[in-house]
Amino acid sequence: MKKSDSKHQSETPEQELKRLRRENAKLKLKLADVKEADKAKIAELKRELKKKEGPRLRLTDEQCEQLSSLFPGIDFRSK
């Protein structure tokens, strides 16, 4: 049976397994760090977006009709 992609030819299968497990653990930690950083960045961007958005007004159908008659070029129902 051929060794699969071993860095060191003198490694025994047990040593290779230990090395690969260590590498795997390091990669998992890196991935977890990246995920946490991405979550923090997303939360920050959401907060910034919320700050930029102004308050929204809810209009009744009657109010929309009255505003449409005053400002015919603006469609108030689509928002």
trRosetta pair geometry for C-beta under 8 A, 3 or more apart (Angstrom, degrees):
i j d omega theta_ij theta_ji phi_ij phi_ji
3 6 4.5 -22 147 -11 130 125
3 11 8.0 127 -152 74 149 100
3 13 7.7 -147 -114 -88 98 80
3 16 7.3 -163 -156 -79 115 169
6 9 6.6 119 103 -92 120 38
6 11 5.5 -154 -167 50 127 125
6 16 5.5 -62 -117 -113 107 133
7 11 7.6 64 60 -16 69 140
7 19 7.7 -119 32 142 117 153
8 11 4.5 101 83 -30 101 103
8 15 8.0 -57 74 117 126 127
8 16 7.9 -157 56 -88 91 88
11 15 4.5 -138 -158 88 86 117
11 16 4.5 103 139 -60 133 88
11 19 7.1 -58 -136 3 145 141
12 15 4.8 93 49 7 76 102
12 16 7.0 -142 90 -5 38 88
13 16 5.6 -54 -144 39 32 113
13 17 6.2 38 155 -24 65 105
14 17 5.6 -52 -149 33 30 113
14 18 6.6 30 152 -17 63 104
15 18 5.7 -53 -151 36 33 111
15 19 6.3 33 152 -18 66 107
16 19 5.7 -55 -147 38 32 112
16 20 6.1 29 156 -17 66 108
17 20 5.9 -57 -145 39 28 109
17 21 6.3 30 155 -21 63 106
18 21 5.8 -56 -148 35 29 111
18 22 6.5 30 153 -19 64 104
19 22 5.8 -55 -152 34 31 111
19 23 6.4 29 152 -16 65 106
20 23 5.6 -52 -145 38 34 112
20 24 6.1 39 153 -23 65 106
21 24 5.5 -52 -146 36 31 115
21 25 6.4 34 153 -21 64 104
22 25 5.7 -53 -149 34 31 111
22 26 6.5 31 152 -18 64 104
23 26 5.7 -54 -150 36 32 112
23 27 6.3 30 153 -17 66 107
24 27 5.8 -56 -148 38 31 110
24 28 6.3 33 153 -21 65 105
25 28 5.7 -52 -147 34 31 113
25 29 6.6 33 153 -19 63 104
26 29 5.8 -55 -153 35 32 112
26 30 6.5 33 150 -19 65 105
27 30 5.5 -51 -148 35 35 114
27 31 6.3 37 153 -20 66 105
28 31 5.6 -53 -147 36 32 113
28 32 6.4 34 153 -20 64 104
29 32 5.7 -53 -148 35 31 112
29 33 6.4 33 152 -20 64 104
30 33 5.7 -55 -151 35 31 112
30 34 6.4 30 152 -18 66 106
31 34 5.7 -54 -147 37 32 111
31 35 6.3 34 153 -20 65 105
32 35 5.7 -53 -147 35 31 113
32 36 6.4 31 154 -18 64 105
33 36 5.8 -55 -149 36 30 110
33 37 6.4 30 153 -18 64 107
34 37 5.7 -54 -147 37 31 112
34 38 6.3 32 153 -19 65 106
35 38 5.7 -55 -148 37 31 111
35 39 6.4 33 153 -20 65 104
36 39 5.7 -51 -147 34 32 112
36 40 6.4 32 154 -18 64 105
37 40 5.8 -54 -149 36 31 111
37 41 6.3 31 152 -19 65 107
38 41 5.6 -54 -146 37 32 112
38 42 6.3 33 155 -20 66 105
39 42 5.8 -54 -147 36 30 111
39 43 6.4 30 154 -19 64 106
40 43 5.8 -54 -148 36 30 111
40 44 6.4 31 153 -19 64 107
41 44 5.7 -55 -149 37 31 112
41 45 6.3 30 154 -18 65 107
42 45 5.7 -55 -146 38 31 110
42 46 6.3 34 153 -22 64 105
43 46 5.7 -53 -149 34 31 113
43 47 6.6 33 152 -20 64 103
44 47 5.7 -53 -151 33 33 111
44 48 6.5 31 152 -17 65 105
45 48 5.6 -53 -147 37 34 112
45 49 6.2 35 154 -20 66 106
46 49 5.7 -54 -146 37 30 112
46 50 6.3 34 153 -22 64 105
47 50 5.7 -55 -150 34 30 113
47 51 6.6 32 152 -21 64 104
48 51 5.7 -54 -152 33 33 112
48 52 6.5 29 153 -18 66 107
49 52 5.7 -57 -149 36 33 110
49 53 6.5 32 155 -21 66 104
50 53 6.0 -53 -147 32 31 109
53 56 7.8 -22 164 -43 109 93
59 63 4.3 -129 -166 89 95 124
59 64 5.1 117 126 -59 127 82
59 67 7.2 -48 -152 5 153 140
59 76 6.2 -33 67 159 162 121
60 63 4.8 97 51 6 75 101
60 64 7.1 -135 96 -6 41 87
61 64 5.6 -53 -150 34 33 114
61 65 6.5 34 153 -20 66 103
62 65 5.8 -52 -151 34 32 111
62 66 6.5 29 153 -16 64 106
63 66 5.7 -54 -147 38 33 110
63 67 6.2 29 156 -14 67 108
63 76 7.9 -115 117 138 80 150
64 67 5.9 -58 -146 41 28 107
64 68 6.1 31 154 -23 64 109
64 76 4.4 -168 -140 95 84 120
64 77 5.4 75 -169 -71 146 79
65 68 5.6 -55 -145 36 29 113
65 69 6.6 29 155 -20 63 103
66 69 5.9 -53 -152 32 31 109
66 70 6.6 24 152 -12 64 107
67 70 5.6 -59 -148 41 36 108
67 71 6.0 -22 169 34 73 102
67 74 7.4 -61 145 87 103 115
67 76 5.0 69 89 -43 130 158
68 71 6.9 -75 -127 68 24 66
68 72 6.5 58 173 -109 65 48
68 74 7.4 -137 -110 80 59 72
68 75 7.4 26 -110 -123 106 42
68 76 5.9 -122 -61 16 87 111
68 77 7.9 3 -66 -23 130 96
69 72 7.2 11 -140 -72 22 81
71 74 4.6 3 128 27 118 112
75 78 4.9 46 117 0 117 113
76 79 6.7 -61 -167 28 45 107
